[in-house]
Amino acid sequence: MYQYFNGFVIREGKEGVPAEYVEALFEDAGWAKNTPAWQKEKFSLMFKNSTWAFTVWDQNKMIGMVRVISDQIMVANIMDLVILSEYRGKGIGKKIVELCVQKLPHGDWFAHTSANNFSFYEKCGFEVKDLTQNGTCAYYGYIQARKDGHR
């Protein structure tokens, strides 16, 4: 599936995500540095056991991504949500979180992240208990389902 968002292309899928683009995103975010050659394959293999993934493209340049691990029934965990720093603040991250939640709208979603990302997840509808520490942001789909009259 492809869709357009503010001039960018969002691609759903786990196959064919180029490891070098993922590595560049991780380096930009400060999550990786000087990865040894023998470990570089992890940047593409990590998608193999993910449940869902979205990548964001500006022409031929991958500028963002998110991976999700889920049982596809009750719970899902957002893993590795990252947008290149020069593209942040354009609503891309919020859009791909929205696409993720649409995959399991009445399930419980979790994002394990640092405190500096809590306000972002709150804007995405996640609940944050303690804004002062690293931890988990949660989106309880059953609460939204009740509000929407589904339960």
N, CA, C and O atoms as a GROMACS GRO file, in nm:
protein
  604
    1MET      N    1   0.083  -0.117   0.000
    1MET     CA    2   0.000   0.000   0.000
    1MET      C    3   0.089   0.124   0.000
    1MET      O    4   0.188   0.132   0.073
    2TYR      N    5   0.052   0.217  -0.081
    2TYR     CA    6   0.118   0.347  -0.084
    2TYR      C    7   0.012   0.453  -0.059
    2TYR      O    8  -0.103   0.437  -0.100
    3GLN      N    9   0.050   0.560   0.007
    3GLN     CA   10  -0.037   0.674   0.014
    3GLN      C   11   0.049   0.800   0.022
    3GLN      O   12   0.166   0.796   0.058
    4TYR      N   13  -0.013   0.909  -0.013
    4TYR     CA   14   0.058   1.036  -0.016
    4TYR      C   15   0.020   1.119   0.105
    4TYR      O   16  -0.095   1.119   0.148
    5PHE      N   17   0.120   1.189   0.160
    5PHE     CA   18   0.097   1.275   0.275
    5PHE      C   19   0.190   1.396   0.262
    5PHE      O   20   0.312   1.382   0.272
    6ASN      N   21   0.133   1.511   0.241
    6ASN     CA   22   0.209   1.636   0.234
    6ASN      C   23   0.329   1.629   0.139
    6ASN      O   24   0.437   1.681   0.170
    7GLY      N   25   0.310   1.564   0.025
    7GLY     CA   26   0.416   1.555  -0.074
    7GLY      C   27   0.510   1.437  -0.056
    7GLY      O   28   0.601   1.418  -0.137
    8PHE      N   29   0.489   1.358   0.047
    8PHE     CA   30   0.573   1.241   0.072
    8PHE      C   31   0.493   1.115   0.041
    8PHE      O   32   0.370   1.117   0.038
    9VAL      N   33   0.564   1.005   0.018
    9VAL     CA   34   0.500   0.876  -0.005
    9VAL      C   35   0.520   0.790   0.120
    9VAL      O   36   0.632   0.776   0.168
   10ILE      N   37   0.411   0.734   0.170
   10ILE     CA   38   0.418   0.641   0.282
   10ILE      C   39   0.391   0.502   0.226
   10ILE      O   40   0.290   0.478   0.161
   11ARG      N   41   0.485   0.412   0.253
   11ARG     CA   42   0.474   0.275   0.203
   11ARG      C   43   0.455   0.181   0.322
   11ARG      O   44   0.531   0.186   0.418
   12GLU      N   45   0.354   0.097   0.313
   12GLU     CA   46   0.335  -0.006   0.414
   12GLU      C   47   0.401  -0.134   0.365
   12GLU      O   48   0.382  -0.174   0.250
   13GLY      N   49   0.479  -0.196   0.451
   13GLY     CA   50   0.541  -0.323   0.415
   13GLY      C   51   0.674  -0.343   0.482
   13GLY      O   52   0.744  -0.248   0.517
   14LYS      N   53   0.708  -0.470   0.500
   14LYS     CA   54   0.832  -0.508   0.568
   14LYS      C   55   0.940  -0.552   0.472
   14LYS      O   56   1.057  -0.564   0.510
   15GLU      N   57   0.903  -0.577   0.349
   15GLU     CA   58   0.997  -0.630   0.251
   15GLU      C   59   1.073  -0.518   0.179
   15GLU      O   60   1.017  -0.412   0.152
   16GLY      N   61   1.198  -0.544   0.150
   16GLY     CA   62   1.275  -0.455   0.065
   16GLY      C   63   1.313  -0.322   0.126
   16GLY      O   64   1.339  -0.226   0.053
   17VAL      N   65   1.316  -0.312   0.258
   17VAL     CA   66   1.358  -0.187   0.321
   17VAL      C   67   1.511  -0.186   0.322
   17VAL      O   68   1.572  -0.272   0.386
   18PRO      N   69   1.572  -0.091   0.253
   18PRO     CA   70   1.719  -0.091   0.240
   18PRO      C   71   1.789  -0.064   0.374
   18PRO      O   72   1.762   0.037   0.440
   19ALA      N   73   1.877  -0.153   0.412
   19ALA     CA   74   1.948  -0.143   0.539
   19ALA      C   75   2.023  -0.011   0.553
   19ALA      O   76   2.028   0.046   0.662
   20GLU      N   77   2.082   0.038   0.444
   20GLU     CA   78   2.161   0.161   0.454
   20GLU      C   79   2.075   0.283   0.486
   20GLU      O   80   2.122   0.376   0.551
   21TYR      N   81   1.949   0.282   0.443
   21TYR     CA   82   1.858   0.393   0.476
   21TYR      C   83   1.816   0.386   0.623
   21TYR      O   84   1.806   0.489   0.690
   22VAL      N   85   1.792   0.266   0.671
   22VAL     CA   86   1.757   0.248   0.812
   22VAL      C   87   1.874   0.290   0.900
   22VAL      O   88   1.856   0.360   1.000
   23GLU      N   89   1.993   0.247   0.863
   23GLU     CA   90   2.112   0.285   0.939
   23GLU      C   91   2.128   0.437   0.942
   23GLU      O   92   2.162   0.493   1.046
   24ALA      N   93   2.105   0.503   0.831
   24ALA     CA   94   2.116   0.650   0.826
   24ALA      C   95   2.014   0.715   0.920
   24ALA      O   96   2.047   0.813   0.988
   25LEU      N   97   1.893   0.663   0.926
   25LEU     CA   98   1.792   0.715   1.018
   25LEU      C   99   1.837   0.696   1.162
   25LEU      O  100   1.824   0.787   1.244
   26PHE      N  101   1.888   0.578   1.194
   26PHE     CA  102   1.933   0.548   1.330
   26PHE      C  103   2.051   0.637   1.369
   26PHE      O  104   2.058   0.684   1.483
   27GLU      N  105   2.142   0.660   1.276
   27GLU     CA  106   2.256   0.748   1.305
   27GLU      C  107   2.209   0.891   1.329
   27GLU      O  108   2.257   0.958   1.420
   28ASP      N  109   2.115   0.938   1.247
   28ASP     CA  110   2.061   1.073   1.263
   28ASP      C  111   1.994   1.090   1.400
   28ASP      O  112   2.001   1.197   1.460
   29ALA      N  113   1.928   0.984   1.448
   29ALA     CA  114   1.859   0.989   1.576
   29ALA      C  115   1.955   0.968   1.694
   29ALA      O  116   1.916   0.986   1.810
   30GLY      N  117   2.079   0.929   1.665
   30GLY     CA  118   2.175   0.903   1.772
   30GLY      C  119   2.163   0.762   1.828
   30GLY      O  120   2.215   0.735   1.937
   31TRP      N  121   2.097   0.673   1.756
   31TRP     CA  122   2.077   0.536   1.804
   31TRP      C  123   2.186   0.442   1.756
   31TRP      O  124   2.200   0.332   1.809
   32ALA      N  125   2.263   0.482   1.658
   32ALA     CA  126   2.370   0.398   1.604
   32ALA      C  127   2.487   0.487   1.564
   32ALA      O  128   2.469   0.603   1.527
   33LYS      N  129   2.606   0.430   1.574
   33LYS     CA  130   2.725   0.504   1.534
   33LYS      C  131   2.834   0.403   1.502
   33LYS      O  132   2.863   0.314   1.582
   34ASN      N  133   2.893   0.418   1.386
   34ASN     CA  134   3.003   0.331   1.346
   34ASN      C  135   2.968   0.182   1.360
   34ASN      O  136   3.044   0.106   1.419
   35THR      N  137   2.856   0.143   1.305
   35THR     CA  138   2.813   0.003   1.311
   35THR      C  139   2.913  -0.083   1.235
   35THR      O  140   2.942  -0.056   1.119
   36PRO      N  141   2.965  -0.188   1.299
   36PRO     CA  142   3.058  -0.278   1.229
   36PRO      C  143   2.991  -0.343   1.109
   36PRO      O  144   2.870  -0.368   1.111
   37ALA      N  145   3.066  -0.370   1.006
   37ALA     CA  146   3.011  -0.428   0.882
   37ALA      C  147   2.934  -0.556   0.909
   37ALA      O  148   2.831  -0.580   0.846
   38TRP      N  149   2.981  -0.639   1.001
   38TRP     CA  150   2.916  -0.766   1.027
   38TRP      C  151   2.780  -0.750   1.096
   38TRP      O  152   2.702  -0.846   1.103
   39GLN      N  153   2.750  -0.631   1.148
   39GLN     CA  154   2.622  -0.606   1.213
   39GLN      C  155   2.522  -0.531   1.126
   39GLN      O  156   2.407  -0.516   1.164
   40LYS      N  157   2.563  -0.484   1.012
   40LYS     CA  158   2.477  -0.399   0.929
   40LYS      C  159   2.351  -0.468   0.881
   40LYS      O  160   2.250  -0.402   0.856
   41GLU      N  161   2.354  -0.600   0.866
   41GLU     CA  162   2.236  -0.670   0.819
   41GLU      C  163   2.118  -0.659   0.916
   41GLU      O  164   2.003  -0.680   0.876
   42LYS      N  165   2.145  -0.625   1.042
   42LYS     CA  166   2.036  -0.612   1.139
   42LYS      C  167   1.939  -0.502   1.098
   42LYS      O  168   1.821  -0.506   1.135
   43PHE      N  169   1.987  -0.404   1.023
   43PHE     CA  170   1.901  -0.292   0.984
   43PHE      C  171   1.794  -0.332   0.882
   43PHE      O  172   1.697  -0.260   0.862
   44SER      N  173   1.812  -0.446   0.817
   44SER     CA  174   1.705  -0.497   0.731
   44SER      C  175   1.638  -0.619   0.792
   44SER      O  176   1.517  -0.638   0.774
   45LEU      N  177   1.713  -0.701   0.865
   45LEU     CA  178   1.656  -0.821   0.927
   45LEU      C  179   1.553  -0.789   1.034
   45LEU      O  180   1.462  -0.869   1.059
   46MET      N  181   1.565  -0.674   1.099
   46MET     CA  182   1.472  -0.640   1.207
   46MET      C  183   1.327  -0.630   1.158
   46MET      O  184   1.234  -0.642   1.238
   47PHE      N  185   1.309  -0.610   1.030
   47PHE     CA  186   1.174  -0.603   0.975
   47PHE      C  187   1.112  -0.743   0.959
   47PHE      O  188   0.990  -0.757   0.959
   48LYS      N  189   1.195  -0.844   0.947
   48LYS     CA  190   1.147  -0.979   0.920
   48LYS      C  191   1.046  -1.026   1.024
   48LYS      O  192   0.942  -1.082   0.989
   49ASN      N  193   1.074  -1.003   1.151
   49ASN     CA  194   0.986  -1.048   1.258
   49ASN      C  195   0.894  -0.939   1.311
   49ASN      O  196   0.826  -0.958   1.412
   50SER      N  197   0.891  -0.827   1.246
   50SER     CA  198   0.796  -0.721   1.281
   50SER      C  199   0.660  -0.758   1.225
   50SER      O  200   0.650  -0.831   1.126
   51THR      N  201   0.557  -0.708   1.287
   51THR     CA  202   0.421  -0.736   1.241
   51THR      C  203   0.383  -0.641   1.128
   51THR      O  204   0.334  -0.683   1.024
   52TRP      N  205   0.406  -0.512   1.150
   52TRP     CA  206   0.376  -0.410   1.049
   52TRP      C  207   0.492  -0.312   1.042
   52TRP      O  208   0.568  -0.297   1.138
   53ALA      N  209   0.504  -0.247   0.930
   53ALA     CA  210   0.605  -0.142   0.914
   53ALA      C  211   0.557  -0.041   0.811
   53ALA      O  212   0.489  -0.076   0.714
   54PHE      N  213   0.593   0.082   0.834
   54PHE     CA  214   0.568   0.190   0.739
   54PHE      C  215   0.699   0.264   0.718
   54PHE      O  216   0.773   0.290   0.814
   55THR      N  217   0.728   0.298   0.594
   55THR     CA  218   0.843   0.382   0.562
   55THR      C  219   0.792   0.505   0.489
   55THR      O  220   0.690   0.500   0.419
   56VAL      N  221   0.864   0.615   0.506
   56VAL     CA  222   0.824   0.742   0.446
   56VAL      C  223   0.935   0.787   0.353
   56VAL      O  224   1.053   0.783   0.387
   57TRP      N  225   0.894   0.830   0.234
   57TRP     CA  226   0.991   0.862   0.129
   57TRP      C  227   0.970   1.002   0.073
   57TRP      O  228   0.857   1.046   0.052
   58ASP      N  229   1.080   1.070   0.051
   58ASP     CA  230   1.083   1.197  -0.022
   58ASP      C  231   1.161   1.166  -0.149
   58ASP      O  232   1.284   1.160  -0.149
   59GLN      N  233   1.088   1.148  -0.258
   59GLN     CA  234   1.148   1.101  -0.383
   59GLN      C  235   1.209   0.963  -0.358
   59GLN      O  236   1.137   0.869  -0.323
   60ASN      N  237   1.342   0.950  -0.375
   60ASN     CA  238   1.410   0.821  -0.355
   60ASN      C  239   1.484   0.813  -0.221
   60ASN      O  240   1.568   0.726  -0.201
   61LYS      N  241   1.452   0.903  -0.132
   61LYS     CA  242   1.520   0.911  -0.002
   61LYS      C  243   1.424   0.870   0.109
   61LYS      O  244   1.317   0.930   0.123
   62MET      N  245   1.459   0.768   0.186
   62MET     CA  246   1.376   0.727   0.299
   62MET      C  247   1.402   0.824   0.413
   62MET      O  248   1.515   0.838   0.460
   63ILE      N  249   1.296   0.892   0.458
   63ILE     CA  250   1.310   0.996   0.559
   63ILE      C  251   1.247   0.959   0.692
   63ILE      O  252   1.260   1.034   0.790
   64GLY      N  253   1.180   0.845   0.698
   64GLY     CA  254   1.118   0.804   0.823
   64GLY      C  255   1.073   0.661   0.818
   64GLY      O  256   1.061   0.601   0.712
   65MET      N  257   1.047   0.606   0.938
   65MET     CA  258   1.001   0.468   0.947
   65MET      C  259   0.944   0.441   1.085
   65MET      O  260   0.971   0.512   1.182
   66VAL      N  261   0.865   0.336   1.090
   66VAL     CA  262   0.817   0.282   1.216
   66VAL      C  263   0.799   0.132   1.198
   66VAL      O  264   0.757   0.085   1.092
   67ARG      N  265   0.831   0.058   1.303
   67ARG     CA  266   0.805  -0.086   1.306
   67ARG      C  267   0.710  -0.114   1.421
   67ARG      O  268   0.712  -0.042   1.521
   68VAL      N  269   0.628  -0.218   1.407
   68VAL     CA  270   0.533  -0.258   1.510
   68VAL      C  271   0.546  -0.408   1.533
   68VAL      O  272   0.557  -0.486   1.439
   69ILE      N  273   0.544  -0.446   1.660
   69ILE     CA  274   0.536  -0.586   1.698
   69ILE      C  275   0.404  -0.605   1.770
   69ILE      O  276   0.373  -0.532   1.864
   70SER      N  277   0.325  -0.704   1.725
   70SER     CA  278   0.190  -0.721   1.778
   70SER      C  279   0.145  -0.866   1.771
   70SER      O  280   0.195  -0.945   1.691
   71ASP      N  281   0.047  -0.899   1.858
   71ASP     CA  282  -0.020  -1.028   1.846
   71ASP      C  283  -0.137  -1.018   1.748
   71ASP      O  284  -0.202  -1.119   1.719
   72GLN      N  285  -0.164  -0.899   1.697
   72GLN     CA  286  -0.267  -0.866   1.599
   72GLN      C  287  -0.409  -0.889   1.650
   72GLN      O  288  -0.504  -0.890   1.572
   73ILE      N  289  -0.424  -0.907   1.781
   73ILE     CA  290  -0.555  -0.925   1.842
   73ILE      C  291  -0.580  -0.822   1.952
   73ILE      O  292  -0.680  -0.752   1.950
   74MET      N  293  -0.487  -0.815   2.047
   74MET     CA  294  -0.510  -0.733   2.165
   74MET      C  295  -0.407  -0.623   2.189
   74MET      O  296  -0.441  -0.518   2.244
   75VAL      N  297  -0.284  -0.644   2.150
   75VAL     CA  298  -0.178  -0.553   2.192
   75VAL      C  299  -0.076  -0.533   2.080
   75VAL      O  300  -0.052  -0.622   1.998
   76ALA      N  301  -0.017  -0.414   2.078
   76ALA     CA  302   0.087  -0.380   1.982
   76ALA      C  303   0.188  -0.286   2.046
   76ALA      O  304   0.152  -0.203   2.129
   77ASN      N  305   0.312  -0.300   2.006
   77ASN     CA  306   0.420  -0.216   2.055
   77ASN      C  307   0.485  -0.143   1.939
   77ASN      O  308   0.528  -0.205   1.841
   78ILE      N  309   0.492  -0.013   1.950
   78ILE     CA  310   0.562   0.067   1.848
   78ILE      C  311   0.710   0.057   1.877
   78ILE      O  312   0.756   0.085   1.988
   79MET      N  313   0.783   0.018   1.776
   79MET     CA  314   0.929   0.005   1.786
   79MET      C  315   0.991   0.101   1.684
   79MET      O  316   0.937   0.120   1.575
   80ASP      N  317   1.100   0.159   1.718
   80ASP     CA  318   1.182   0.233   1.621
   80ASP      C  319   1.104   0.332   1.535
   80ASP      O  320   1.110   0.325   1.413
   81LEU      N  321   1.033   0.422   1.596
   81LEU     CA  322   0.972   0.532   1.521
   81LEU      C  323   1.078   0.641   1.508
   81LEU      O  324   1.124   0.695   1.608
   82VAL      N  325   1.115   0.672   1.385
   82VAL     CA  326   1.220   0.772   1.363
   82VAL      C  327   1.194   0.849   1.234
   82VAL      O  328   1.156   0.791   1.132
   83ILE      N  329   1.214   0.979   1.241
   83ILE     CA  330   1.204   1.069   1.126
   83ILE      C  331   1.335   1.146   1.118
   83ILE      O  332   1.385   1.193   1.220
   84LEU      N  333   1.391   1.160   0.999
   84LEU     CA  334   1.514   1.240   0.984
   84LEU      C  335   1.492   1.377   1.045
   84LEU      O  336   1.386   1.437   1.029
   85SER      N  337   1.593   1.426   1.115
   85SER     CA  338   1.578   1.552   1.189
   85SER      C  339   1.533   1.668   1.102
   85SER      O  340   1.455   1.752   1.148
   86GLU      N  341   1.578   1.675   0.979
   86GLU     CA  342   1.540   1.788   0.893
   86GLU      C  343   1.394   1.782   0.850
   86GLU      O  344   1.341   1.880   0.797
   87TYR      N  345   1.326   1.668   0.871
   87TYR     CA  346   1.186   1.653   0.832
   87TYR      C  347   1.091   1.652   0.952
   87TYR      O  348   0.970   1.639   0.934
   88ARG      N  349   1.144   1.664   1.072
   88ARG     CA  350   1.059   1.662   1.191
   88ARG      C  351   0.976   1.789   1.199
   88ARG      O  352   1.014   1.893   1.146
   89GLY      N  353   0.860   1.777   1.264
   89GLY     CA  354   0.772   1.892   1.281
   89GLY      C  355   0.677   1.913   1.164
   89GLY      O  356   0.608   2.015   1.158
   90LYS      N  357   0.672   1.818   1.072
   90LYS     CA  358   0.585   1.829   0.955
   90LYS      C  359   0.463   1.736   0.964
   90LYS      O  360   0.388   1.723   0.867
   91GLY      N  361   0.444   1.672   1.079
   91GLY     CA  362   0.329   1.583   1.098
   91GLY      C  363   0.350   1.441   1.048
   91GLY      O  364   0.256   1.361   1.051
   92ILE      N  365   0.470   1.409   1.003
   92ILE     CA  366   0.496   1.277   0.946
   92ILE      C  367   0.487   1.169   1.054
   92ILE      O  368   0.423   1.066   1.034
   93GLY      N  369   0.551   1.192   1.166
   93GLY     CA  370   0.549   1.093   1.274
   93GLY      C  371   0.408   1.068   1.324
   93GLY      O  372   0.369   0.954   1.345
   94LYS      N  373   0.333   1.175   1.342
   94LYS     CA  374   0.195   1.160   1.388
   94LYS      C  375   0.113   1.082   1.286
   94LYS      O  376   0.029   0.999   1.324
   95LYS      N  377   0.135   1.106   1.160
   95LYS     CA  378   0.061   1.035   1.055
   95LYS      C  379   0.092   0.886   1.056
   95LYS      O  380   0.000   0.804   1.044
   96ILE      N  381   0.219   0.848   1.071
   96ILE     CA  382   0.249   0.705   1.068
   96ILE      C  383   0.205   0.636   1.198
   96ILE      O  384   0.175   0.516   1.196
   97VAL      N  385   0.200   0.708   1.309
   97VAL     CA  386   0.142   0.649   1.431
   97VAL      C  387  -0.007   0.626   1.409
   97VAL      O  388  -0.060   0.522   1.448
   98GLU      N  389  -0.074   0.721   1.346
   98GLU     CA  390  -0.216   0.706   1.313
   98GLU      C  391  -0.239   0.583   1.225
   98GLU      O  392  -0.333   0.507   1.247
   99LEU      N  393  -0.154   0.564   1.126
   99LEU     CA  394  -0.165   0.446   1.038
   99LEU      C  395  -0.143   0.317   1.116
   99LEU      O  396  -0.210   0.216   1.090
  100CYS      N  397  -0.050   0.320   1.210
  100CYS     CA  398  -0.027   0.203   1.294
  100CYS      C  399  -0.152   0.169   1.374
  100CYS      O  400  -0.199   0.055   1.371
  101VAL      N  401  -0.207   0.267   1.444
  101VAL     CA  402  -0.324   0.244   1.530
  101VAL      C  403  -0.442   0.194   1.448
  101VAL      O  404  -0.524   0.117   1.499
  102GLN      N  405  -0.453   0.237   1.323
  102GLN     CA  406  -0.562   0.189   1.237
  102GLN      C  407  -0.551   0.038   1.211
  102GLN      O  408  -0.652  -0.025   1.178
  103LYS      N  409  -0.433  -0.020   1.225
  103LYS     CA  410  -0.415  -0.164   1.203
  103LYS      C  411  -0.481  -0.245   1.315
  103LYS      O  412  -0.524  -0.358   1.293
  104LEU      N  413  -0.490  -0.187   1.435
  104LEU     CA  414  -0.549  -0.254   1.550
  104LEU      C  415  -0.619  -0.147   1.636
  104LEU      O  416  -0.575  -0.116   1.746
  105PRO      N  417  -0.728  -0.091   1.583
  105PRO     CA  418  -0.788   0.028   1.644
  105PRO      C  419  -0.846   0.006   1.783
  105PRO      O  420  -0.854   0.101   1.861
  106HIS      N  421  -0.885  -0.115   1.816
  106HIS     CA  422  -0.942  -0.140   1.948
  106HIS      C  423  -0.847  -0.217   2.037
  106HIS      O  424  -0.886  -0.268   2.142
  107GLY      N  425  -0.722  -0.225   1.995
  107GLY     CA  426  -0.620  -0.291   2.075
  107GLY      C  427  -0.548  -0.191   2.163
  107GLY      O  428  -0.569  -0.070   2.153
  108ASP      N  429  -0.465  -0.242   2.249
  108ASP     CA  430  -0.384  -0.157   2.336
  108ASP      C  431  -0.247  -0.138   2.271
  108ASP      O  432  -0.182  -0.234   2.229
  109TRP      N  433  -0.205  -0.014   2.263
  109TRP     CA  434  -0.080   0.023   2.199
  109TRP      C  435   0.017   0.078   2.303
  109TRP      O  436  -0.022   0.150   2.394
  110PHE      N  437   0.143   0.042   2.288
  110PHE     CA  438   0.245   0.089   2.379
  110PHE      C  439   0.365   0.140   2.301
  110PHE      O  440   0.399   0.088   2.195
  111ALA      N  441   0.428   0.243   2.354
  111ALA     CA  442   0.551   0.296   2.296
  111ALA      C  443   0.648   0.318   2.411
  111ALA      O  444   0.623   0.402   2.498
  112HIS      N  445   0.756   0.244   2.412
  112HIS     CA  446   0.858   0.258   2.516
  112HIS      C  447   0.957   0.362   2.464
  112HIS      O  448   1.023   0.340   2.363
  113THR      N  449   0.965   0.474   2.534
  113THR     CA  450   1.041   0.586   2.480
  113THR      C  451   1.099   0.672   2.591
  113THR      O  452   1.073   0.648   2.709
  114SER      N  453   1.176   0.769   2.553
  114SER     CA  454   1.234   0.862   2.651
  114SER      C  455   1.137   0.976   2.678
  114SER      O  456   1.048   1.005   2.598
  115ALA      N  457   1.156   1.040   2.791
  115ALA     CA  458   1.065   1.146   2.836
  115ALA      C  459   1.053   1.260   2.735
  115ALA      O  460   0.947   1.323   2.726
  116ASN      N  461   1.158   1.288   2.658
  116ASN     CA  462   1.150   1.398   2.562
  116ASN      C  463   1.054   1.368   2.447
  116ASN      O  464   1.024   1.458   2.369
  117ASN      N  465   1.005   1.244   2.435
  117ASN     CA  466   0.908   1.210   2.331
  117ASN      C  467   0.764   1.199   2.384
  117ASN      O  468   0.672   1.175   2.306
  118PHE      N  469   0.746   1.217   2.514
  118PHE     CA  470   0.613   1.200   2.572
  118PHE      C  471   0.510   1.295   2.512
  118PHE      O  472   0.398   1.254   2.483
  119SER      N  473   0.547   1.420   2.492
  119SER     CA  474   0.448   1.516   2.440
  119SER      C  475   0.406   1.477   2.298
  119SER      O  476   0.290   1.498   2.260
  120PHE      N  477   0.497   1.421   2.220
  120PHE     CA  478   0.462   1.374   2.086
  120PHE      C  479   0.355   1.265   2.096
  120PHE      O  480   0.254   1.271   2.026
  121TYR      N  481   0.378   1.168   2.182
  121TYR     CA  482   0.282   1.058   2.194
  121TYR      C  483   0.149   1.105   2.251
  121TYR      O  484   0.044   1.052   2.215
  122GLU      N  485   0.151   1.203   2.339
  122GLU     CA  486   0.025   1.260   2.388
  122GLU      C  487  -0.055   1.321   2.274
  122GLU      O  488  -0.177   1.306   2.268
  123LYS      N  489   0.014   1.389   2.182
  123LYS     CA  490  -0.054   1.447   2.065
  123LYS      C  491  -0.114   1.339   1.976
  123LYS      O  492  -0.207   1.365   1.900
  124CYS      N  493  -0.060   1.218   1.986
  124CYS     CA  494  -0.110   1.105   1.907
  124CYS      C  495  -0.221   1.030   1.981
  124CYS      O  496  -0.271   0.929   1.931
  125GLY      N  497  -0.261   1.079   2.098
  125GLY     CA  498  -0.369   1.015   2.174
  125GLY      C  499  -0.323   0.915   2.278
  125GLY      O  500  -0.406   0.848   2.339
  126PHE      N  501  -0.193   0.904   2.300
  126PHE     CA  502  -0.142   0.812   2.400
  126PHE      C  503  -0.149   0.877   2.537
  126PHE      O  504  -0.148   1.000   2.550
  127GLU      N  505  -0.156   0.796   2.638
  127GLU     CA  506  -0.160   0.841   2.777
  127GLU      C  507  -0.020   0.830   2.836
  127GLU      O  508   0.048   0.729   2.818
  128VAL      N  509   0.022   0.933   2.906
  128VAL     CA  510   0.152   0.932   2.972
  128VAL      C  511   0.126   0.957   3.120
  128VAL      O  512   0.068   1.058   3.158
  129LYS      N  513   0.171   0.864   3.203
  129LYS     CA  514   0.146   0.874   3.348
  129LYS      C  515   0.241   0.971   3.416
  129LYS      O  516   0.198   1.054   3.495
  130ASP      N  517   0.368   0.964   3.386
  130ASP     CA  518   0.469   1.043   3.456
  130ASP      C  519   0.560   1.111   3.353
  130ASP      O  520   0.639   1.044   3.287
  131LEU      N  521   0.547   1.239   3.341
  131LEU     CA  522   0.622   1.313   3.239
  131LEU      C  523   0.769   1.334   3.274
  131LEU      O  524   0.844   1.388   3.193
  132THR      N  525   0.811   1.294   3.394
  132THR     CA  526   0.947   1.325   3.436
  132THR      C  527   1.047   1.213   3.410
  132THR      O  528   1.168   1.235   3.423
  133GLN      N  529   1.001   1.093   3.372
  133GLN     CA  530   1.092   0.981   3.357
  133GLN      C  531   1.069   0.909   3.225
  133GLN      O  532   0.964   0.921   3.163
  134ASN      N  533   1.172   0.833   3.184
  134ASN     CA  534   1.155   0.747   3.068
  134ASN      C  535   1.053   0.640   3.102
  134ASN      O  536   1.038   0.602   3.218
  135GLY      N  537   0.982   0.592   3.002
  135GLY     CA  538   0.884   0.490   3.032
  135GLY      C  539   0.797   0.458   2.913
  135GLY      O  540   0.839   0.467   2.798
  136THR      N  541   0.676   0.419   2.944
  136THR     CA  542   0.584   0.370   2.843
  136THR      C  543   0.469   0.466   2.825
  136THR      O  544   0.410   0.514   2.922
  137CYS      N  545   0.437   0.493   2.700
  137CYS     CA  546   0.316   0.567   2.664
  137CYS      C  547   0.216   0.462   2.619
  137CYS      O  548   0.253   0.364   2.553
  138ALA      N  549   0.090   0.480   2.654
  138ALA     CA  550  -0.010   0.379   2.621
  138ALA      C  551  -0.131   0.441   2.553
  138ALA      O  552  -0.172   0.552   2.588
  139TYR      N  553  -0.186   0.371   2.458
  139TYR     CA  554  -0.310   0.407   2.390
  139TYR      C  555  -0.402   0.288   2.409
  139TYR      O  556  -0.376   0.180   2.355
  140TYR      N  557  -0.510   0.306   2.485
  140TYR     CA  558  -0.600   0.196   2.514
  140TYR      C  559  -0.716   0.199   2.416
  140TYR      O  560  -0.809   0.279   2.430
  141GLY      N  561  -0.710   0.112   2.318
  141GLY     CA  562  -0.812   0.108   2.213
  141GLY      C  563  -0.950   0.077   2.265
  141GLY      O  564  -1.048   0.124   2.208
  142TYR      N  565  -0.960  -0.001   2.373
  142TYR     CA  566  -1.092  -0.034   2.425
  142TYR      C  567  -1.162   0.089   2.482
  142TYR      O  568  -1.284   0.098   2.479
  143ILE      N  569  -1.083   0.183   2.535
  143ILE     CA  570  -1.143   0.307   2.585
  143ILE      C  571  -1.198   0.388   2.468
  143ILE      O  572  -1.309   0.440   2.475
  144GLN      N  573  -1.121   0.397   2.360
  144GLN     CA  574  -1.168   0.467   2.241
  144GLN      C  575  -1.288   0.395   2.181
  144GLN      O  576  -1.381   0.460   2.133
  145ALA      N  577  -1.287   0.263   2.183
  145ALA     CA  578  -1.400   0.187   2.130
  145ALA      C  579  -1.529   0.218   2.207
  145ALA      O  580  -1.636   0.231   2.148
  146ARG      N  581  -1.516   0.230   2.338
  146ARG     CA  582  -1.633   0.267   2.419
  146ARG      C  583  -1.684   0.405   2.380
  146ARG      O  584  -1.804   0.426   2.363
  147LYS      N  585  -1.590   0.499   2.367
  147LYS     CA  586  -1.628   0.636   2.328
  147LYS      C  587  -1.696   0.636   2.192
  147LYS      O  588  -1.788   0.715   2.168
  148ASP      N  589  -1.651   0.548   2.103
  148ASP     CA  590  -1.708   0.540   1.969
  148ASP      C  591  -1.833   0.454   1.964
  148ASP      O  592  -1.894   0.439   1.858
  149GLY      N  593  -1.873   0.396   2.079
  149GLY     CA  594  -1.996   0.316   2.085
  149GLY      C  595  -1.981   0.174   2.037
  149GLY      O  596  -2.081   0.109   2.006
  150HIS      N  597  -1.858   0.123   2.028
  150HIS     CA  598  -1.837  -0.014   1.979
  150HIS      C  599  -1.840  -0.119   2.090
  150HIS      O  600  -1.857  -0.237   2.062
  151ARG      N  601  -1.823  -0.076   2.215
  151ARG     CA  602  -1.825  -0.171   2.327
  151ARG      C  603  -1.910  -0.116   2.439
  151ARG      O  604  -1.924  -0.181   2.543
   0.00000   0.00000   0.00000
